[in-house]
Amino acid sequence: MSTLDRQDSPGRRPDAAGRAALALYRTAPLAVRAHVAVRWWSAPFRAVAAALPSSGRIVEIGCGHGLFSAYAALSAPGRVLTGVDIDQDKIRHAQAAARRTDRLTFAHAPSGAVPEGPWDAAVFVDVLYLLPAAAQRSLLEETVGRLAPGGTLVVKEMGVEPAWKVRWNTVQETLSVKVLRITEGSSFDFVPPATTTGWLEDLGLVVEHRRLDRHRVHAHHLIVARRGA
Ligand SMILES: C[S@@+](CC[C@H](N)C(=O)[O-])C[C@H]1O[C@@H](n2cnc3c(N)ncnc32)[C@H](O)[C@@H]1O
């Protein structure tokens, strides 16, 4: 078993920082509390957060209600998190949650905008698939340009196999994006992780790619890319 599996597999029960992050939403409307609880359950936040540096300025692009940013901040006291999203309503709930803690701020940002850096790390968790492939590539380029020397880019997206996991995810995303409109976006484009990895290598980054889908119904993949110092 790899280190990553050990981090991610012992159930999905939140650790202390996860409990503290979820508790930030205790006075939020039921729909928001349910949404963040489902995000914790379905996404491998612990493994994604473990790929971030333990200190420094970190930006999450497409932070939604902000649970991942909150968790990343609460799990390492040296991290200062800024989350941005195109969805004003989600950002309002994220800002309400962030009032209960420090080292955590949220702001609305238009699509394609990357806040001024330099950032020690930037992270995307299930966001890029909502953009066409060409827009994914240019957003990644823009983000890499805002990283500090030696900075880290962390991308968690879905893979394109096995077929049954892809089908499961497609049904879920069709409901979420096109039917219930819980997630902003009009279509989705699941780019193979090897393609994303290639784009980042073309930008001169050193890239590691790992699967995170063991014991999970979603085809989670993690890409960790580092800029040279
Ligand atoms: C599946 S949610 C993930 C939210 C959060 N990262 C998490 O892991 O819980 C996808 C988020 O991406 C946001 N989003 C979609 N297109 C975006 C864009 N072009 N720029 C920034 N955020 C975007 C949506 O508003 C939504 O909040």
The ligand as an SDF file (V2000), in Angstrom:
LIG
                    3D

 27 29  0  0  0  0  0  0  0  0999 V2000
  -17.7130   20.4780   -8.3660 C   0  0  0  0  0  0  0  0  0  0  0  0
  -17.5570   22.0990   -7.7330 S   0  0  0  0  0  0  0  0  0  0  0  0
  -16.0700   21.9190   -6.7430 C   0  0  0  0  0  0  0  0  0  0  0  0
  -16.0040   22.9620   -5.6590 C   0  0  0  0  0  0  0  0  0  0  0  0
  -14.8040   22.8120   -4.7270 C   0  0  0  0  0  0  0  0  0  0  0  0
  -13.5490   22.9110   -5.4410 N   0  0  0  0  0  0  0  0  0  0  0  0
  -14.8680   21.4940   -3.9920 C   0  0  0  0  0  0  0  0  0  0  0  0
  -14.0130   20.6370   -4.2170 O   0  0  0  0  0  0  0  0  0  0  0  0
  -15.8070   21.2990   -3.2100 O   0  0  0  0  0  0  0  0  0  0  0  0
  -16.9700   23.0180   -9.1300 C   0  0  0  0  0  0  0  0  0  0  0  0
  -16.8720   24.5110   -8.8610 C   0  0  0  0  0  0  0  0  0  0  0  0
  -16.1920   25.1320   -9.9530 O   0  0  0  0  0  0  0  0  0  0  0  0
  -16.7780   26.3980  -10.1540 C   0  0  0  0  0  0  0  0  0  0  0  0
  -16.4220   26.8470  -11.5060 N   0  0  0  0  0  0  0  0  0  0  0  0
  -16.9250   26.4410  -12.6870 C   0  0  0  0  0  0  0  0  0  0  0  0
  -16.3130   27.0790  -13.7030 N   0  0  0  0  0  0  0  0  0  0  0  0
  -15.3930   27.9050  -13.1410 C   0  0  0  0  0  0  0  0  0  0  0  0
  -14.4550   28.8430  -13.6580 C   0  0  0  0  0  0  0  0  0  0  0  0
  -14.3480   29.0580  -14.9660 N   0  0  0  0  0  0  0  0  0  0  0  0
  -13.6650   29.5170  -12.7940 N   0  0  0  0  0  0  0  0  0  0  0  0
  -13.7710   29.3120  -11.4650 C   0  0  0  0  0  0  0  0  0  0  0  0
  -14.6600   28.4500  -10.9080 N   0  0  0  0  0  0  0  0  0  0  0  0
  -15.4600   27.7580  -11.7370 C   0  0  0  0  0  0  0  0  0  0  0  0
  -18.2540   26.1690   -9.9280 C   0  0  0  0  0  0  0  0  0  0  0  0
  -18.9320   27.3720   -9.6460 O   0  0  0  0  0  0  0  0  0  0  0  0
  -18.2110   25.2140   -8.7320 C   0  0  0  0  0  0  0  0  0  0  0  0
  -18.2700   25.8970   -7.5100 O   0  0  0  0  0  0  0  0  0  0  0  0
  1  2  1  0
  2  3  1  0
  2 10  1  0
  3  4  1  0
  4  5  1  0
  5  6  1  0
  5  7  1  0
  7  8  2  0
  7  9  1  0
 10 11  1  0
 11 12  1  0
 11 26  1  0
 12 13  1  0
 13 14  1  0
 13 24  1  0
 14 15  1  0
 14 23  1  0
 15 16  2  0
 16 17  1  0
 17 18  1  0
 17 23  2  0
 18 19  1  0
 18 20  2  0
 20 21  1  0
 21 22  2  0
 22 23  1  0
 24 25  1  0
 24 26  1  0
 26 27  1  0
M  CHG  2   2   1   9  -1
M  END
$$$$
